[in-house]
Amino acid sequence: MVADAVEDKIRTISQWKEVEVIELNIQPDHVHLVCSIPPKMSVSEYMGILKGKTAIMLFKSYPSLRQKPYWGNHFWSRGYFVSTVGVDEEKVKRYVKYQEDEERKEDGTADLKLFDIP
């Protein structure tokens, strides 16, 4: 399953780069990640490695992903959202952990599963 491969690769890369994964939630069309990046690494460096390595692995493992015309042979979008967490860290971690359930309740897309490609 694609979602499992994405999660495994994110965790492997994070361990390799000494990034602590605090919460990780794979959504049908995006990923929520709360992590602690060491000061020696920039956020943009980590995200570049993470997106690049996962995309290469996924396109090799699931060649059919390249056939999606709306992706233009890119697995990830160009940008990402990042924010530092301080006092409300627990709230952010809960949000990421339970986001999928909430989104599915709100928009009725329980059947949409981008990452469930066999």
C-alpha positions in Angstrom: 0.0 0.0 0.0 1.3 3.4 -0.9 0.5 5.0 2.4 2.6 2.4 4.3 5.5 3.0 1.9 5.3 6.7 2.4 5.2 6.4 6.2 8.1 3.9 6.2 10.2 6.1 3.9 9.5 9.3 6.0 10.5 7.4 9.2 13.6 5.9 7.6 14.8 9.3 6.2 14.0 11.0 9.5 16.0 8.5 11.5 18.9 8.8 9.0 18.9 12.6 9.4 18.4 12.5 13.2 14.9 14.1 12.9 12.5 13.0 15.6 9.0 12.1 14.2 6.6 13.1 16.9 3.3 12.7 15.0 2.8 11.5 11.4 -0.6 11.2 9.7 -0.9 10.2 6.0 -4.0 11.7 4.4 -5.6 10.7 1.1 -3.9 13.7 -0.7 -1.4 15.1 1.8 0.7 14.4 4.9 0.8 15.9 8.3 4.1 15.7 10.2 5.2 17.1 13.6 8.9 16.6 14.0 11.9 18.0 15.8 14.7 18.9 13.3 18.2 19.3 14.8 19.7 22.8 14.7 22.4 21.8 12.2 19.7 21.2 9.5 17.4 23.7 7.9 13.7 22.9 7.5 14.1 23.4 3.7 17.0 21.0 3.6 15.0 18.3 5.4 11.9 18.9 3.3 13.9 18.7 0.1 15.5 15.4 1.1 12.2 14.0 2.4 10.2 14.9 -0.7 13.0 13.9 -3.2 13.8 10.5 -1.7 10.1 9.5 -1.2 9.1 10.6 -4.7 12.0 8.5 -6.3 11.1 5.5 -4.2 7.4 5.7 -4.9 7.8 6.2 -8.7 10.1 3.2 -8.8 7.8 1.0 -6.6 4.5 2.2 -8.2 5.1 3.2 -11.8 1.4 3.8 -12.3 1.7 6.9 -10.2 3.5 8.6 -13.1 0.4 8.0 -15.3 -1.7 10.6 -13.4 -1.9 13.6 -15.8 -2.6 16.1 -13.1 0.7 15.4 -11.3 3.0 16.3 -14.2 5.5 13.6 -13.0 5.8 15.2 -9.6 4.6 13.3 -6.5 4.8 16.3 -4.1 3.6 19.9 -4.6 6.3 22.5 -4.6 5.5 24.1 -1.3 4.9 23.1 2.3 3.6 24.7 5.4 5.9 24.9 8.4 5.4 26.5 11.8 7.4 26.4 15.0 5.6 25.0 18.0 5.9 26.2 21.6 3.2 26.4 24.2 0.5 24.6 22.2 2.6 21.6 21.1 0.2 19.1 22.6 -2.7 20.7 20.7 -0.8 20.5 17.4 0.2 16.9 18.0 -3.5 16.0 18.7 -4.6 17.9 15.6 -2.2 15.9 13.4 -3.0 12.6 15.0 -6.7 12.9 14.6 -6.9 15.1 11.4 -7.9 12.3 9.0 -11.0 11.3 11.0 -12.1 14.9 11.3 -11.6 15.7 7.6 -13.5 12.6 6.5 -16.4 13.5 8.8 -16.5 17.1 7.4 -16.2 16.5 3.7 -17.6 13.1 3.2 -14.6 11.7 1.4 -14.3 8.5 3.3 -14.0 6.6 0.0 -11.2 8.8 -1.5 -7.9 7.0 -0.9 -5.1 8.3 -3.0 -2.5 6.3 -1.0 -4.4 3.0 -1.2 -3.1 2.1 -4.6 -2.0 -1.6 -4.5 
